Amino acid sequence: MLTGIPLLIVFVLAVALMILAISKWKIHPFLSIMGVSLILALLAVPDITTIPGIIGAGFSGTFTSIGIVIIFGALVGLLLEKTGAALKMADCVVKLVGKNHPEAAMIIMGWIVSIPVFCDSGFVVLNPIRKALVQRTRKSSVACTVALSMGLYISHCFIPPTPGPIAAANTLYNTGLGSTDVNLLLVMGIGALCSILPLIAGYFFALIIGKKVKAADEPTNDEAIGQTYEELVASYGKLPNGFAAFAPIVVPIILMGLSCALSMAGKPVAIITFLGTPIIALAVGVIIGVLLLLSAHKIGEFYDLTNETLKTTGPILFVTAAGGVLGKVIASSALISFISDNAGVLKVLGLIFPFLLAALLKTAQGSSTVAITTSAGIVAPLMATLGWTTPVEAALLVVAIGAGAMVVSHANDSYFWVVTNFGEMKTEDGYKTQSLGTLVIGIAAIINVLIVSLFV
């Protein structure tokens, strides 16, 4: 069994091998993470006979606590898309900020919609509104594209029920704190608070870059695009009202918040505690989404929507579970005791350490979700050693990792191609806009996290 510096070197080489396997050799992240976990276990776990149990515990632990939450969160997102509720939410935000500020409308609506909806599908859904606003306001297409992309991306990396933050919270609370109570509401609150600077930075970056880069769909004919927008709205039939559109997101948040508030006050109510658990709260969100589907006379499509959700979340669940295996292997090795003896260096870095780790993984292999879940798996066993021992500190770790997972989106990231292609930009312009923009908001995000950490 390896210990000390040789084990640390092997660990670094294992992470490098995982990155190469995913990004260079195009091996699926699930197989890459599982393979590296097994190699690391063979070299670092004292008793080889315990390795199968370690792998099984790391894998099953993720499904036990977070699998249903991820599935329900994704299903809520699809229901919002199918019923036109996502479109209605976007319209409400546009009315709030005004048509003269389409960039602000784009970044705000993107941030809201991507809380339950994946950022790439959110961009596809909201892109027709972006195009319509560009023509109606005669503003820069690139500026609106970047603003929408940044808004979607920030909440995608920061705020549950997006799978990455949910999985990270689960790993850090369960493995790192040894707690069965994952305070998703706290993570959501910290994530929202830490969104302020990156939203501001993303907005002004969009305005600046919009003056320097031009897309193929810059404003031309107001009337033609206006008709396209009306046709888009008409294709959904009658849109739900604003309250109904926001309900699948807002009601679960209220339930979790009420449960948390009563618990903190020392006066828990059984029914509220039940409804406020993440699984049940999101199940309520799904039920409200199904009612929207029923009112839109599309209930016959619910089976296909559920099937599509399972197909979408399956790979995410397995990659997340593989990250749990890696974390369990690390926790079972001598690496923890070695870092404990030499914790001074990492303590100096503080929250910069998980940020840099996630940024390295994100830039190298492309997926923010993989970067978040893998980083959480690596950091969780080290939390007690490095002095991160409270629920608030765990929530800060989630968003610090999320900030790193923003840096940077480039050619190995599917979202880069979604934004570039739907934004009708050249590839080189994608690097100037999407890649540079994610670097800007990532840096702004970790600064925001560090500032918040001073007061909570």
Secondary structure by P-SEA (a helix, b strand, c coil): ccccaaaaaaaaaaaaaaaaacccccccaaaaaaaaaaaaaaaccccccaaaaaaaaaaaaaaaccaaaaaaaaaaaaaaaaaaaaaaaaaaaaaacccccaaaaaaaaaaaaaccccaaaaaaaaaaaaaaaaaaacccaaaaaaaaaaaaaaaaacccccaaaaaaaaaaaaccccccccaaaaaaaaaaaaaaaaaaaaaaaaaaaaaccccccccccaaaaaaaaaaaaaaacccccccccccccaaaaaaaaaaaaaaaaccccaaaaaaacaaaaaaaaaaaaaaaaaaaccccaaaaaaaaaaaaaaaaaaaaaaaaaaaaaaaacaaaaaaaaaaaaaaaacaaaaaaaaaaaaaacccaaaaaaaaaaaacccccccccccaaaaaaaaaaaaaaaacccccccaaaaaaaaaacccaaaaaacaaaaaaaaaaaaaaaaaaaaacc
